[in-house]
Amino acid sequence: MLYLTFSLSPEFCSNLSPDIKESVIMTNILPCVKDLVSDANQHVKSALASVIMGLSPILGKDKYVIYINDICVRLRQLCSNMGPSWP
């Protein structure tokens, strides 16, 4: 269920009204993404990568650098620590 929910996040966010879109992403979506970055499950990491890629164009370059870049760096570090078993 978690994977399905996260895979739908970018679609959900892109359909939000422009006046609440950023607020919903910042207060409801990104905290969940940040919490799951440290999850050891490779399927969770894969789902997070998809969510991050889907949210990037919605937030735009400036907000991506501010809010998502740190998450990407942490996710990349965790994946590289998994060694050759990471697909």
C-alpha positions in Angstrom: 0.0 0.0 0.0 2.8 2.4 0.8 4.4 1.9 -2.6 1.2 2.6 -4.4 0.5 5.7 -2.3 4.0 7.1 -3.0 3.9 6.3 -6.7 0.7 8.4 -6.9 2.1 11.3 -5.0 3.4 13.3 -8.0 0.2 12.8 -9.9 -1.8 13.9 -6.8 0.4 16.9 -6.3 0.2 18.1 -9.9 -3.6 18.1 -9.7 -3.7 20.3 -6.6 -4.8 23.9 -6.9 -1.8 26.2 -7.5 -2.5 28.2 -4.4 -2.1 25.2 -2.0 0.2 23.0 -4.0 3.5 24.1 -2.4 2.0 24.0 1.1 0.6 20.5 0.7 3.9 19.2 -0.7 6.0 20.9 2.0 3.8 19.9 5.0 2.4 16.5 3.9 4.5 14.9 1.3 8.1 15.8 1.9 8.1 15.0 5.6 7.0 11.4 4.7 9.7 11.2 2.1 12.4 12.4 4.5 11.3 9.8 7.1 11.5 7.0 4.6 15.0 7.9 3.2 16.6 5.8 5.9 14.5 2.8 5.3 16.7 -0.3 4.5 14.2 -1.8 2.0 15.4 -1.4 -1.6 11.8 -1.2 -2.8 11.1 1.7 -0.6 14.3 3.5 -1.9 13.2 2.8 -5.4 9.7 4.2 -4.7 11.3 7.3 -3.1 13.5 7.9 -6.1 10.4 7.8 -8.4 8.5 10.2 -6.1 11.5 12.6 -6.0 11.8 12.6 -9.8 8.0 13.2 -10.1 8.0 16.0 -7.6 11.0 17.8 -9.1 9.2 19.4 -12.1 6.2 20.2 -10.0 8.3 22.2 -7.5 10.6 23.7 -10.0 14.4 24.2 -9.9 14.6 26.7 -7.1 12.5 24.8 -4.7 14.1 21.5 -5.7 17.5 22.8 -4.7 16.1 24.1 -1.4 13.9 21.1 -0.4 14.7 18.0 -2.4 18.4 18.1 -3.1 19.4 17.1 0.5 17.0 14.1 0.3 18.6 13.0 -3.0 22.1 13.2 -1.5 21.1 11.2 1.5 19.3 8.6 -0.7 22.3 8.3 -2.9 24.7 7.8 0.0 22.5 5.1 1.5 22.2 3.3 -1.9 25.9 3.4 -2.4 26.4 1.9 1.0 24.3 -1.1 -0.1 27.1 -2.2 -2.4 26.7 -4.3 -5.6 23.4 -5.8 -4.4 21.6 -2.6 -5.2 20.0 -2.9 -8.7 
